[in-house]
Amino acid sequence: MQSSTTERTTFCVIMPTWVGDACLATPALRALRHAFPQAQVVGVMRPVVRDVLAGAWGDGPPWIDDYILFNKRPQSGVSSRLGLIGHLRRRKADVIVLLTNSLWSAAVARLAGARRIVGYDRDARGWLLTDRIPVPRDGRSMRPISPIDYYLQLSAWLGADISDRAMQLGVSDFDRQLADELWNQIGFTSDFPTIVINSGAASLVTRLWPLSKVQELARRMASELGWQVLLHCGPAEREEMNQVAVAANDKRIASMGVMPELPIGLSKSVLQRAAAVVSTDSGPRHLAVALNRPVVTLYGPTDPAWTATYNVPELAVAETLDCRPCYKSPCPLVHHRCMQELSVDRVLSAVKSCAQ
C-alpha cells in the first residue's frame, strides 16, 4: 500500500480506448470505488466507452460519480485530448490514474496539475509520473499478463483490495427493449436457445474467421440442434452478416444488421440473452464475458495468455502452429492458416459443451 489519501480526494481515471479493454478495466474501477467510498471518482473516456459502462445503473456503473468525454477531435459535448487539461483542472483532480499506456495521457495529467499521477513506467513517460509502477517483466520481456491484472495493480498501488477479478457490466431496460424489437423483427422466441456468433474484429483483419465457416456453423447449429443463431455485427460488418443470413436460408438464422441502428447497448442486450457466444478475440467477446455468458473464443494470431478472464470460464479454440501467435496483420506468411484451419467441427463441439 502506498501513501494514504483523504476522504475528499478526487480520482480521475483515464480509461482505455478500446471496447474490450474498457470491459477488462471494470475490476480496477470497482476496486478503487470500494477502497475509497467517500472519494469522488471521475471517469475520463471516449463516448463509446461511456456507452459500454452505461447500463442498469443509469449513465454509468456505481463506481463512477461522473465522467469527462473526449475524442481525438472535439465535437458537441466532447472535448479533445488537449481540452482535457482544462476539464481536469476544473475538477481539481488530486489523483489521476492512467489505465492507458500513452505518453499523451501522462502529459495531459502533468499539465492538469494533479498531485499524484499513477501509471506504468513505460513508453518514455516515467518522468511525467509521480507514482511509477514497474511493468511486470520476466527478464527483459514483458510478462504475459491479462489486462485485468495489469489494471488492478494500479488500484492495488493505491491500497485497494484486488481479490475480485470478475468483469462486470449492466444492461438497461432501454437496451433490453431494443433486443425485444430485434427478436420480434427476426421472429425469434424464448422457446429455443439463441447462440450469438461474432466473427468480426476491429483491430486485426487476421483475427477474422472465414464467412463460409460462419455460415456452415450457423446452419449446423440450426439444423442439427434446433437452436436460433444470431449473427452479431457492427456497422462495418452489417452487409456481410446480412448476406450470410440470407444465404443460410433458414428462419432460425438471422443477422443483427437488420436493425436500423447498431448501438453498443443493443450488442450488450443480445449478448446477455445468449445461451452461448462464439467470438473472435475482439470487443464483443469481452462484452459477453463481462455479462457472464459462456464464450467460445476463436484465437488466430493472438495468445490467450494476454487476455485471460475470470468470469464464466471461456473455452479457447486455436490451431497449434509454429507461426502463432504473431499479432501481425496482414499474415506475414500470406496463408492465414491460424484462422482458415479452425474447423467448424471443433467450434461446434466447444459450443455444445458450454451452451446452457
Backbone torsions as a table, in degrees:
resi	resn	phi	psi	omega
1	MET	NA	138.8	179.2
2	GLN	-96.8	-172.0	-174.6
3	SER	-56.6	146.3	-172.2
4	SER	-73.9	160.4	174.9
5	THR	-121.5	161.8	-177.8
6	THR	-90.5	166.3	-178.1
7	GLU	-64.8	-25.2	-176.7
8	ARG	-92.3	11.2	-179.5
9	THR	-61.1	140.4	172.1
10	THR	-105.4	115.9	175.5
11	PHE	-97.0	129.1	170.2
12	CYS	-113.7	121.5	-175.6
13	VAL	-108.9	113.6	177.4
14	ILE	-82.7	112.9	-171.6
15	MET	-82.8	156.8	175.4
16	PRO	-61.6	163.0	-175.2
17	THR	-83.4	-40.0	-170.8
18	TRP	-85.7	152.6	179.9
19	VAL	-57.8	-49.6	-179.0
20	GLY	-61.1	-42.8	179.9
21	ASP	-65.6	-34.0	176.9
22	ALA	-62.2	-40.1	175.6
23	CYS	-62.2	-44.8	-177.3
24	LEU	-66.4	-19.0	179.8
25	ALA	-87.4	-8.9	-175.5
26	THR	-62.2	-35.8	176.1
27	PRO	-62.3	-34.6	179.1
28	ALA	-68.2	-39.7	176.4
29	LEU	-62.7	-45.5	-178.9
30	ARG	-62.4	-43.1	179.9
31	ALA	-62.5	-40.8	179.3
32	LEU	-65.0	-42.8	179.6
33	ARG	-62.2	-44.0	-178.9
34	HIS	-68.5	-31.8	-179.8
35	ALA	-73.6	-30.0	-176.4
36	PHE	-132.1	70.4	-173.6
37	PRO	-64.1	-24.3	-178.1
38	GLN	-94.9	-7.1	-179.2
39	ALA	-77.5	162.2	172.0
40	GLN	-94.7	126.8	179.0
41	VAL	-114.4	120.3	-178.3
42	VAL	-115.1	124.1	176.2
43	GLY	-88.2	133.6	178.2
44	VAL	-112.0	115.7	-165.6
45	MET	-157.7	161.1	170.6
46	ARG	-71.7	155.3	179.8
47	PRO	-55.2	-38.1	-178.9
48	VAL	-65.2	-31.9	177.3
49	VAL	-70.9	-37.5	173.7
50	ARG	-57.4	-41.5	179.8
51	ASP	-67.3	-35.0	176.5
52	VAL	-62.5	-45.1	-175.3
53	LEU	-79.3	-21.5	179.5
54	ALA	-67.1	154.6	179.6
55	GLY	168.6	-127.2	-174.5
56	ALA	-67.6	-10.4	-177.1
57	TRP	-106.6	17.5	-179.8
58	GLY	92.0	-125.6	-176.5
59	ASP	-80.0	-8.7	-179.1
60	GLY	-173.8	173.4	-179.6
61	PRO	-69.9	165.0	-176.9
62	PRO	-69.6	-3.0	-178.2
63	TRP	-89.4	-8.6	-178.9
64	ILE	-118.5	129.6	177.8
65	ASP	-84.2	-30.4	-178.0
66	ASP	-160.9	172.9	178.5
67	TYR	-144.0	157.9	173.4
68	ILE	-120.7	127.3	-178.9
69	LEU	-98.1	143.1	176.4
70	PHE	-145.7	160.1	172.9
71	ASN	-144.7	170.7	175.3
72	LYS	-59.3	-40.1	178.7
73	ARG	-115.9	135.6	-179.2
74	PRO	-68.0	151.7	174.3
75	GLN	-151.6	-177.9	-176.2
76	SER	-57.1	119.0	178.1
77	GLY	75.9	3.2	-177.3
78	VAL	-128.4	126.1	-177.9
79	SER	-81.9	164.3	166.8
80	SER	-83.5	173.2	177.3
81	ARG	-59.7	-46.0	179.8
82	LEU	-66.1	-32.0	178.7
83	GLY	-64.7	-16.9	177.8
84	LEU	-63.1	-28.9	-176.9
85	ILE	-56.6	-48.8	179.7
86	GLY	-64.5	-41.1	179.0
87	HIS	-61.5	-44.3	-178.3
88	LEU	-68.4	-36.1	176.4
89	ARG	-64.1	-43.4	-179.9
90	ARG	-65.9	-30.8	176.5
91	ARG	-77.3	-9.2	-178.6
92	LYS	53.3	52.2	-177.6
93	ALA	-61.0	123.1	176.3
94	ASP	-83.8	-44.7	-177.9
95	VAL	-128.0	125.7	173.5
96	ILE	-111.1	121.5	-179.4
97	VAL	-103.3	122.8	-176.4
98	LEU	-98.6	99.9	172.6
99	LEU	-79.8	-13.9	173.2
100	THR	-83.8	159.4	177.9
101	ASN	-104.1	7.2	-169.5
102	SER	-79.7	153.6	174.6
103	LEU	-69.6	-39.1	-175.8
104	TRP	-62.8	-37.9	-178.4
105	SER	-68.0	-36.5	176.9
106	ALA	-67.6	-38.4	179.0
107	ALA	-65.5	-42.9	177.4
108	VAL	-60.7	-44.1	180.0
109	ALA	-61.8	-41.3	179.2
110	ARG	-65.1	-45.6	-179.0
111	LEU	-68.2	-23.4	178.2
112	ALA	-76.0	-11.4	174.9
113	GLY	79.2	24.6	179.2
114	ALA	-64.6	144.8	179.2
115	ARG	-66.6	-38.7	178.3
116	ARG	-130.7	137.6	176.0
117	ILE	-126.1	112.7	-171.9
118	VAL	-108.2	122.4	179.3
119	GLY	-169.4	174.4	179.2
120	TYR	-78.4	139.7	-179.6
121	ASP	-81.9	88.0	-176.9
122	ARG	-156.1	170.8	176.5
123	ASP	54.3	38.8	173.7
124	ALA	60.8	27.8	-176.2
125	ARG	-116.0	4.2	-175.0
126	GLY	-55.9	-35.9	-178.5
127	TRP	-66.0	-17.0	179.1
128	LEU	-87.8	-11.3	-174.8
129	LEU	-96.0	146.9	169.7
130	THR	-90.6	-31.7	179.0
131	ASP	-117.9	101.4	-175.2
132	ARG	-97.5	103.6	180.0
133	ILE	-86.3	126.4	179.8
134	PRO	-67.4	141.7	177.5
135	VAL	-71.2	132.8	178.7
136	PRO	-62.0	124.4	-176.7
137	ARG	-135.3	151.8	166.6
138	ASP	-113.5	98.7	-172.6
139	GLY	69.8	-127.3	-179.4
140	ARG	-91.7	-12.1	-177.5
141	SER	-93.1	146.3	176.3
142	MET	-67.6	134.5	-178.6
143	ARG	-70.5	135.3	174.3
144	PRO	-61.6	116.3	-175.7
145	ILE	-145.7	138.2	177.0
146	SER	-64.8	142.9	173.4
147	PRO	-55.7	-28.2	177.1
148	ILE	-57.1	-50.3	-179.8
149	ASP	-71.1	-34.9	178.7
150	TYR	-60.6	-47.8	178.8
151	TYR	-70.4	-38.5	-178.5
152	LEU	-61.7	-31.2	179.6
153	GLN	-62.1	-27.9	176.4
154	LEU	-70.2	-39.3	175.3
155	SER	-66.5	-39.5	178.8
156	ALA	-62.6	-37.5	178.8
157	TRP	-58.2	-32.5	179.9
158	LEU	-88.5	2.0	174.4
159	GLY	102.1	12.0	-177.5
160	ALA	-83.9	151.9	171.4
161	ASP	-78.4	123.6	-175.4
162	ILE	-114.3	27.2	-177.3
163	SER	-71.8	-25.3	-179.5
164	ASP	-91.5	108.2	-175.8
165	ARG	-106.8	9.6	-179.5
166	ALA	-76.4	135.5	172.4
167	MET	-73.0	158.4	-176.6
168	GLN	-151.8	127.6	173.7
169	LEU	-134.4	160.2	175.2
170	GLY	-117.9	161.9	177.5
171	VAL	-128.3	128.7	-176.2
172	SER	-82.1	163.8	175.4
173	ASP	-61.7	-36.1	178.2
174	PHE	-62.1	-42.8	178.7
175	ASP	-64.4	-38.7	177.2
176	ARG	-64.2	-35.7	177.2
177	GLN	-64.7	-36.8	176.3
178	LEU	-61.5	-43.0	178.5
179	ALA	-65.1	-38.2	177.1
180	ASP	-61.3	-41.2	178.4
181	GLU	-62.6	-41.9	178.5
182	LEU	-64.1	-45.9	-179.6
183	TRP	-59.0	-42.3	179.2
184	ASN	-65.6	-38.8	-177.1
185	GLN	-68.6	-38.0	-176.2
186	ILE	-96.5	-1.8	175.2
187	GLY	79.0	23.2	176.5
188	PHE	-81.3	153.2	177.5
189	THR	-130.9	171.2	176.9
190	SER	-86.4	2.7	-177.9
191	ASP	-77.0	-19.2	-177.7
192	PHE	-127.8	149.0	176.1
193	PRO	-63.3	146.4	174.9
194	THR	-113.6	127.2	174.9
195	ILE	-104.7	130.8	178.1
196	VAL	-102.4	130.6	176.3
197	ILE	-112.4	124.9	173.1
198	ASN	-117.9	111.6	-178.5
199	SER	-106.7	2.1	-178.7
200	GLY	-86.8	168.5	176.4
201	ALA	-159.5	123.4	-173.0
202	ALA	-76.7	-29.9	-168.9
203	SER	-97.3	-35.4	-177.8
204	LEU	-133.0	120.8	178.8
205	VAL	-67.3	-21.6	179.3
206	THR	-71.8	-6.8	176.1
207	ARG	-86.1	-7.2	-174.7
208	LEU	-73.4	140.4	173.0
209	TRP	-93.8	137.1	-176.1
210	PRO	-54.8	139.1	-178.4
211	LEU	-62.6	-31.7	178.1
212	SER	-61.6	-35.3	-179.9
213	LYS	-78.5	-33.2	173.9
214	VAL	-59.4	-45.5	-179.0
215	GLN	-65.3	-42.2	179.7
216	GLU	-64.5	-43.2	178.7
217	LEU	-61.5	-45.5	179.9
218	ALA	-60.2	-45.3	-179.8
219	ARG	-61.5	-42.7	-177.4
220	ARG	-70.6	-36.7	177.8
221	MET	-66.2	-36.6	179.5
222	ALA	-73.9	-46.7	-173.6
223	SER	-79.4	-41.3	-176.1
224	GLU	-83.7	-31.3	-173.5
225	LEU	-114.6	-14.3	179.3
226	GLY	75.3	19.9	-179.3
227	TRP	-87.1	154.0	169.2
228	GLN	-83.1	140.8	-178.3
229	VAL	-126.0	121.0	177.4
230	LEU	-107.7	126.4	177.8
231	LEU	-90.2	110.8	-178.9
232	HIS	-75.7	145.7	176.3
233	CYS	-159.3	157.6	166.4
234	GLY	-103.1	-176.9	-179.5
235	PRO	-56.3	-35.2	-176.9
236	ALA	-70.1	-27.2	-178.0
237	GLU	-102.9	2.4	-172.9
238	ARG	-53.3	-53.9	-174.6
239	GLU	-63.7	-42.8	-180.0
240	GLU	-61.1	-46.3	-178.1
241	MET	-69.1	-35.8	175.7
242	ASN	-62.2	-40.4	179.6
243	GLN	-66.8	-39.2	177.7
244	VAL	-62.0	-43.0	-179.1
245	ALA	-64.2	-41.8	179.3
246	VAL	-64.8	-43.7	-178.7
247	ALA	-66.0	-30.8	179.5
248	ALA	-65.2	-32.1	174.6
249	ASN	53.9	48.6	179.2
250	ASP	-141.9	125.3	-176.5
251	LYS	-63.9	-13.9	178.0
252	ARG	-87.0	-0.6	179.3
253	ILE	-118.7	124.4	-176.6
254	ALA	-143.2	159.7	178.0
255	SER	-106.6	140.3	173.8
256	MET	-66.1	-18.5	-176.4
257	GLY	-67.7	-5.2	176.6
258	VAL	-73.4	-15.9	178.4
259	MET	-74.9	142.4	-178.5
260	PRO	-66.2	-32.6	178.0
261	GLU	-123.7	147.8	-178.3
262	LEU	-127.8	66.8	-179.6
263	PRO	-74.0	162.9	177.5
264	ILE	-58.1	-36.1	-179.5
265	GLY	-60.1	-37.3	176.8
266	LEU	-66.5	-42.4	176.7
267	SER	-57.0	-47.0	-179.1
268	LYS	-61.9	-41.9	-175.7
269	SER	-69.9	-36.9	179.2
270	VAL	-74.8	-33.7	177.0
271	LEU	-68.3	-36.3	-179.6
272	GLN	-63.0	-33.2	-177.4
273	ARG	-93.5	6.3	179.6
274	ALA	-76.6	140.9	172.1
275	ALA	-70.8	-30.0	174.3
276	ALA	-162.1	158.7	-179.1
277	VAL	-126.6	131.7	171.0
278	VAL	-105.9	124.3	-175.4
279	SER	-146.3	149.1	165.3
280	THR	-69.7	172.4	178.0
281	ASP	-76.7	86.3	-172.5
282	SER	-152.7	-179.3	-176.4
283	GLY	-55.6	-46.9	-180.0
284	PRO	-59.3	-31.2	174.6
285	ARG	-56.7	-47.4	-176.8
286	HIS	-71.6	-34.6	173.9
287	LEU	-58.4	-45.8	-178.0
288	ALA	-64.5	-43.6	179.1
289	VAL	-63.1	-43.6	-179.3
290	ALA	-64.8	-20.9	176.1
291	LEU	-95.4	11.3	174.4
292	ASN	62.6	39.2	174.5
293	ARG	-98.8	149.1	173.4
294	PRO	-66.3	131.4	-175.3
295	VAL	-128.7	133.2	169.6
296	VAL	-105.0	114.9	-176.4
297	THR	-103.9	130.1	-179.1
298	LEU	-96.7	113.1	-177.9
299	TYR	-102.2	129.9	173.8
300	GLY	-111.7	-95.6	-177.2
301	PRO	-81.8	-0.2	-177.5
302	THR	-106.5	166.6	-174.0
303	ASP	-114.9	123.6	179.8
304	PRO	-56.3	-26.6	-177.3
305	ALA	-62.9	-25.6	-177.0
306	TRP	-86.4	-8.9	-178.6
307	THR	-137.5	34.3	-179.6
308	ALA	-59.4	145.1	178.1
309	THR	-125.2	167.3	-170.6
310	TYR	-131.9	20.6	175.5
311	ASN	-90.7	-132.3	173.1
312	VAL	-61.0	128.6	-175.7
313	PRO	-56.1	131.9	176.3
314	GLU	-85.3	155.6	170.8
315	LEU	-108.2	121.2	179.9
316	ALA	-95.5	130.8	176.4
317	VAL	-118.8	120.6	-177.4
318	ALA	-152.4	150.6	175.5
319	GLU	-82.6	142.9	175.2
320	THR	-89.6	102.7	-177.8
321	LEU	-133.5	146.0	179.0
322	ASP	-64.0	-25.8	-174.8
323	CYS	-88.9	-5.5	179.0
324	ARG	-114.5	148.1	1.6
325	PRO	-85.8	144.2	178.8
326	CYS	-117.8	-20.7	-179.4
327	TYR	58.1	29.1	-176.9
328	LYS	-113.8	153.0	176.2
329	SER	-150.7	124.0	2.4
330	PRO	-74.0	174.4	179.6
331	CYS	-59.2	120.6	-178.1
332	PRO	-64.4	-21.3	178.7
333	LEU	-99.6	-1.3	173.4
334	VAL	61.8	22.7	177.9
335	HIS	-115.7	-19.2	177.4
336	HIS	53.7	30.8	-175.5
337	ARG	-60.8	-32.3	-175.0
338	CYS	-58.7	-31.6	176.5
339	MET	-104.5	-34.2	-178.9
340	GLN	-62.6	-33.7	-174.9
341	GLU	-93.4	-0.3	173.7
342	LEU	-68.5	114.6	-172.5
343	SER	-83.4	151.4	175.4
344	VAL	-62.9	-37.2	179.4
345	ASP	-58.5	-45.3	-179.6
346	ARG	-64.3	-43.4	-178.6
347	VAL	-67.1	-43.6	179.4
348	LEU	-61.4	-41.7	178.0
349	SER	-61.2	-40.9	178.6
350	ALA	-65.2	-40.2	-179.9
351	VAL	-65.0	-43.8	179.1
352	LYS	-57.8	-36.0	-175.3
353	SER	-76.0	-19.5	-176.0
354	CYS	-117.8	-13.5	-177.6
355	ALA	-68.4	140.5	-180.0
356	GLN	-87.5	NA	NA
